[in-house]
């Protein structure tokens, strides 16, 4: 029914190899044996065992080294050490280094069968855990897809019919009625964007971002971001001061998500600025890092709120109701910046404004 | 002037379809609707259409993609212009990771995002029809 479990035994004593093979005979397992660590490691690669027994004291490569190499090869393989008598301390040492259990020599067939069973049970648990984790990951992605379709589709249908109604009734509607339609359209638009933002949080996939890393200039990132928020800024008559175009070293990153981060920070700065305010963007070197800061002269953030603002769904609750917020923008920024091995921080004074700083490691030139 | 052009919509959301159908009919297109991929493909095979408006996310997943694939394989249908209308730009990227947003499902196609302004819809439809005509000529 199940495929046979594979067991590898590595020991320099032939009698151990033979007796172990003998004990486990009966067709339930595939058994392979090795006389020393070197052959053992080769077999670990080719034979792909579920469980390895390894003697700690062997000529050539020691059992410790075998454990270490096996862990590098495949950390899911369960390793049990075989130890000579009165060497419990080295067995404990081996377990600290990743061995699952130990079997002191001499052992009876029953003891060996029992510990083999335990080792295989452990292996099964390890594999099941991995499968569950993968499934959880897939569910998360599918959930994103389902949410996206099930929530967005009905909204899209409503919006589509509103568009058409406005079109069909054009000429017959009073200004007041037109205004009502516009408000409905705007509300549905907000709702759709909210769904998209939630989806974005679910789908920020650190690994995928990192796959697209290449040398990226923060100046390009800044200018693209500024271009994207300029209309918003104009509406509130806010001036955005950009850094000198002096050359700065590149960072290793993904331009798209970095622009998204800066757009988010600038968007917040605009949102929480008073009309006619100024936002200052600066880039500077700081040790091995490049710092990009966004400073506004807006309403600021209270000390009570500061520690939490990068958390999911957090919006400051102290009555500074300026504009609505999903409480996700900064959480997304943090995820993106951390995927870039950087950090994001904030300094703020209530009523004076805030400075958000993104630190990213400078790309080291290849030697 | 549009009376000769027959359009087919394949989309599983009747509420959405009623919206775009009325826009197209008002512009004097002849419009048929299929509410699932199977009926849709049958309609394509049994009657001549000048353009197909195709939804992507139908039924259990991206079944619209399967329809597009079948169209591409069918020598009689291969040249029909297709306007892909989907609520899910990110979905397209999700299904075809690493590819540009517009996946070029068939010979002549365009991508529109739901919901679409009536004016833009009519523009795309007539542009696609013209493109197909030029390719034929």
Interface residues (C-beta under 8 A of the other chain):
Chain A: X145 X148 X149 X152 X153 X154 X156 X157 X158 X159 X160 X161 X163 X164 X167 X168 X196 X199 X203
Chain B: X13 X15 X16 X18 X19 X20 X22 X23 X26 X57 X87 X88 X90 X91 X94 X114 X115 X116 X117 X118 X119
